[in-house]
Amino acid sequence: MKIKKSLLGIVLSLSMLINVMVPASTFATTLDYKTSVAKMKQLGIIDSTVTNVNKKMTNGELIKAMAIADGLGDSAASLRGKTIFPDVASGSVLSGYVNAIVGEGLLYGTNDGYFHPASSATYQDICVNMVHLLGYSKSDLTGSFPINYIKKASDLELTDKLNLRTTDTITINAAAVMFDRLLSTQVKGSTTKENFSQASNLYTDCIIQDDSDSYDNLADNEILTDKGIMTISASNKKKIKVGPTFRVKIEDGQITKVYGELRATVSVTVNTILGNVVYYDKDGAQTSMTLPSGISYYYHGQKQDYAKLNSILVPNMSIIIDNSDKVLNNYAVITDPIYSKPELAKDFNTKSDTLGDITFDPDTKIMKNGKFITKEEIGDRDVVYSVTDINGNNRYILVTSNYIEGNITEFIASNDATNAIEVDKKSYTYSKNMDITNLSSFKTGDLVSVMIGHDGKVVGIKSIEQKIGSMGEYLILGNLKTSDKLNDNQVITDKGTLTVKDGLNPLEIGVKYQLYVSDTMITKIDRKENSTEKYSVTSVASPLIAYTDDAGKAKTMTLPKASLYYYHGVSVDYEVAAKAVRAYSSIILTKKSDNVGYDYAVIVDANFGEPQVYKADNIKLINQFKNIKYNYIYRNANIQETDLNAYDVVYFVSDIWNKNTFVYVYDKVKMGTIKAVTPDILNPTGVTIDNVNYTFSKYFNKARLNNYDGSMDGFLTEVKVDEFKTLVLGIDGTIVDIH
C-alpha cells in the first residue's frame, strides 16, 4: 500500500539563494555509514555496484532510490517508455523510475523543463522529498520553504549529525544514512506506529525459525518465521537459511523477494549438555559455552523457558545465536537434527556401502538405541537415516528399531487421501515419506509389522507370519535356579518376569541382551550385549570375600564399587549388596564401556538344587553322590554319606555355575492324621494335619496322587482323609514326599 502524497514533489535543480545550517536534533545518533550503505545496497536503494561512497549522489540516483524505497521498484520496469523530460532517454531504465514517481504525484518538473539526471542532488532536495514520502505536506509545516522541510526532517531525526547546508550536495554515504532512518521512521497519522518500510511494503525483517528440512510439519515450500508460516519459491528458498534474521518482501503470505541476511549469527552443534553448559566441537577440539540467559530462545516457533533448555537439547541439535553487537532483543533459534529420507533395511546387504541414498563409510558412526553399532547389526525391520546438523556437518547414521505388530483393522482416510493405518484398533499416521502405493498389497485382517520412523510416523509395512515383538535391552537377573517361584522357561529381567520361547538358547544371569519380546514372551535373541566377570564365593569375613578364580586359585576382594547393584532381582544400594554376599553366593560384575570402574553388579544367593528324598530306590540321587564333586555334607554338623537317614531331604548347594558345591541335608517331618485334602481330592494342592495346611512342593510327584484305585471312594491312593501319614518337608516348608 503506497502512501498518499500531495503538493510539491521532488524539487530538482532549483538553485536556492538560501543556504543556511539547520540545527541537528538533540538526540544523539551514531553515524554508521558502513552499515547504512550495506543495508541500502541490500535493498537496492543504493546501487550495489557503487564503490566510491563519498561521491555525490545524482538526481538520477536519487529518483531511483526514492522509487525503490516507496515500493515502486518492481513496477518501474513495466513503466519504461516516453517521459516528459527530453534528457531522459525513452525506454531507458531511468525512464521507468521517473514514470513511477510521476505516477505517484511525486515529481512535477523543473524550471527549465529538464530532469538533469547527472547533476548532483542537494541536501534540501532529499529533505523535502523524504518529508513528503512520510506523508507530510506544506500545510503541516510552519516557516518558509525550504527551511520548514529541513527542520521537519531534523525533527524526525532523519538528519542527525549530518551538519549540512540547504544547497550542499549529498554524498552516497549521507544519503544511505538518511534512507536507513527514513525506513524506520513512523509515517504521519499512523495509529499503529507503522514505519515507512511497513507502509510502503518494501520489506519485513523475519527470524527464520524452521524450514521443511528442520521441521516435518512444514511443506517443502514453507518456512516458519516469527511472523508466522510463509510460502516461498524454490529460487528464494536457496537464498535463505534457518536461524538468522532476513530482510524479505512479503505479499499475501508469500515471500516474493529475499534481500539478504540482516545480522550476524554464530551456530554451535550440541554434543552434550550439562545444565545450561553446551559442549560442542570447534576446529576439531571440544569446547563449551554457557548459554546466555538474557536472550530469547525459540524452538519450532515457540519461546522456551531458559531454565528448561537442557530438557530440549539433544546431540546434533543446532543453536543459532544472534551475535550482533549493540542489538536489543537478541535471540537464539534451536533446530532439530536434519534427517535424510528414511531407508528401510529390508534385504539390506551388510557387505554393501550403500542403502538407498545413504552411504556408509569408515569415518561415519552408526547409532542404534543410543549405542554405536556396525552395519552387521542392522535388522531387516530397521529404519535408517543419515543425520547432520542444520549446516550439514557432524554426520552420523541413525538406525531406529521401532515397529508395531498386529492385525490391520482399518485404512483411515480423510479428504479423499489415505493418511493413517489402524492396527489392533490403534491408529498410526503415515510419514510424508511413506509410499502409500504399497497399501494395495494389504487388506484388513492381515498380520503385519508396521515400521515407525524417528518421528513416530509410519514409513513402511510388511506382512509377517507370526509376532516376534520389539527388540530391547534386557538384563537377566534370575531364573529357576535363583527362584522357586519361576517355571523352567521363565527369567527375571530388569523389566519384569518374562517367558522364554521353546528352543531358544539359555540366557545367562547377569548378562545384558538385545531381545525380541512380544507381550511377556521372549521370541528371539538378537545378541549378547556385554561380557561379565564371574566370582564364586567360598567364604566371607567382612569386608573380605574369598573366592576361587577361573584358574582355580583362591583369592580375596572387597565388593567393588559399581553404578548399580541387583539382589533378588531388584536394585539395592551398596551396603545391602555387600551384606547379601555369603558363602556359595555368586557375584557377576560388568565393567563400564570405558573399562574404568563397574557398570553394575548382580548378587545371587547360593543355589539350592532340586530337593531329593534319600531312599534306597532313589538311583538318581545315589548317582549324584558318586558323580558330583562336593566339599562336605552338612546336617546340623558335618556328616558322612553313611550318616544319611531314609527320608532325609538332600540339596546339592552351589553357586549358579556349579563351581563350588556342598550337600545340605534337611530332616524335618510332620506326622499326623490327614483331616482334609485342599481344595478337593480331584485337584489337590495340599493337605491339612492338626488344623495346619501343608502345600505340595513343585517338586512333589503328583502322579502318585492321580492313580484311580478302582475303589468306590475315589482316586487318591497315597493320600486319604483320616489316614495317618508322615509328611517329608523341604526347607521352604512344602511337602516333598509322603509316606
C-alpha positions, 0 to 999 in steps of 0.5 A: 500500500503506497502512501498518499502524497500531495503538493510539491514533489521532488524539487530538482535543480532549483538553485536556492539563494538560501543556504543556511545550517539547520540545527541537528536534533538533540538526540544523539545518533551514531553515524554508521555509514558502513552499515547504512550503505550495506543495508541500502545496497541490500535493498537496492536503494543504493546501487550495489555496484557503487564503490566510491561512497563519498561521491555525490549522489545524482538526481538520477540516483536519487529518483531511483532510490526514492522509487525503490524505497516507496515500493515502486521498484518492481513496477518501474520496469513495466513503466519504461517508455516516453517521459516528459523530460527530453534528457531522459532517454525513452525506454531507458531504465531511468525512464521507468523510475521517473514514470513511477514517481510521476505516477505517484504525484511525486515529481512535477518538473523543473524550471527549465523543463529538464530532469538533469539526471547527472547533476548532483542532488542537494541536501534540501532536495532529499529533505523535502522529498523524504518529508513528503514520502512520510506523508507530510505536506506544506500545510503541516509545516510552519516557516518558509520553504525550504527551511520548514522541510529541513527542520521537519526532517531534523525533527524526525531525526532523519538528519542527525549529525549530518551538519549540512547546508540547504544547497550542499550536495549529498554524498552516497554515504549521507544519503544511505544514512538518511534512507536507513532512518527514513525506513524506520521512521513512523509515517504521519497519522499512523495509529499503529506506529507503522514505519515507512518500510511497513507502509510502503511494503518494501520489506519485513525483517523475519527470524527464520525459525524452521524450514521443511528440512528442520521441521516435518510439519512444514511443506517443502515450500514453507518456512516458519518465521516469527511472523508466522508460516510463509510460502516461498519459491524454490529460487528464494528458498536457496537464498535463505537459511534457518536461524538468522534474521532476513530482510524479505518482501512479503505479499499475501503470505508469500515471500516474493523477494529475499534481500539478504541476511540482516545480522550476524549469527554464530551456530554451535552443534550440541554434543552434550549438555550439562545444565545450561553448559553446551559442549560442542566441537570447534576446529576439531577440539571440544569446547563449551559455552554457557548459554546466555540467559538474557536472550530469547530462545525459540524452538519450532516457533515457540519461546522456551523457558531458559531454565528448561533448555537442557530438557530440549537439547539433544546431540546434533541439535543446532543453536543459532545465536544472534551475535550482533553487537549493540542489538536489543532483543537478541535471540537464539533459534534451536533446530532439530537434527536434519534427517535424510529420507528414511531407508528401510533395511529390508534385504539390506546387504551388510557387505554393501556401502550403500542403502538407498541414498545413504552411504556408509563409510569408515569415518561415519558412526552408526547409532542404534538405541543410543549405542554405536553399532556396525552395519552387521547389526542392522535388522531387516525391520530397521529404519535408517537415516543419515543425520547432520546438523542444520549446516550439514556437518557432524554426520552420523547414521541413525538406525531406529528399531521401532515397529508395531505388530498386529492385525490391520483393522482399518485404512483411515482416510480423510479428504479423499487421501489415505493418511493413517493405518489402524492396527489392533484398533490403534491408529498410526499416521503415515510419514510424508515419506511413506509410499502409500502405493504399497497399501494395495498389497494389504487388506484388513485382517492381515498380520503385519509389522508396521515400521515407525520412523524417528518421528513416530510416523509410519514409513513402511509395512510388511506382512509377517507370519507370526509376532516376534515383538520389539527388540530391547535391552534386557538384563537377566537377573534370575531364573529357576535356579535363583527362584522357586517361584519361576517355571523352567522357561521363565527369567527375571529381567530388569523389566519384569518376569518374562517367558522364554520361547521353546528352543531358544538358547539359555540366557545367562544371569547377569548378562545384558541382551538385545531381545525380541519380546512380544507381550511377556514372551521372549521370541528371539535373541538378537545378541549378547550385549556385554561380557561379565566377570564371574566370582564364586564365593567360598567364604566371607569375613567382612569386608573380605570375600574369598573366592576361587578364580577361573584358574582355580586359585583362591583369592580375596576382594572387597565388593567393588564399587559399581553404578548399580547393584541387583539382589533378588532381582531388584536394585539395592544400594551398596551396603545391602549388596555387600551384606547379601554376599555369603558363602556359595553366593555368586557375584557377576560384575560388568565393567563400564564401556570405558573399562574404568570402574563397574557398570553394575553388579548382580548378587545371587544367593547360593543355589539350592538344587532340586530337593531329593528324598534319600531312599534306597530306590532313589538311583538318581540321587545315589548317582549324584553322590558318586558323580558330583564333586562336593566339599562336605555334607552338612546336617546340623554338623558335618556328616558322612554319606553313611550318616544319611537317614531314609527320608532325609531331604538332600540339596546339592548347594552351589553357586549358579555355575556349579563351581563350588558345591556342598550337600545340605541335608534337611530332616524335618517331618510332620506326622499326623492324621490327614483331616482334609485334602485342599481344595478337593481330592480331584485337584489337590494342592495340599493337605491339612494335619492338626488344623495346619495346611501343608502345600505340595512342593513343585517338586512333589510327584503328583502322579502318585496322587492321580492313580484311580484305585478302582475303589468306590471312594475315589482316586487318591491312593497315597493320600486319604482323609483320616489316614495317618501319614508322615509328611517329608518337608523341604526347607521352604516348608512344602511337602516333598514326599509322603509316606 
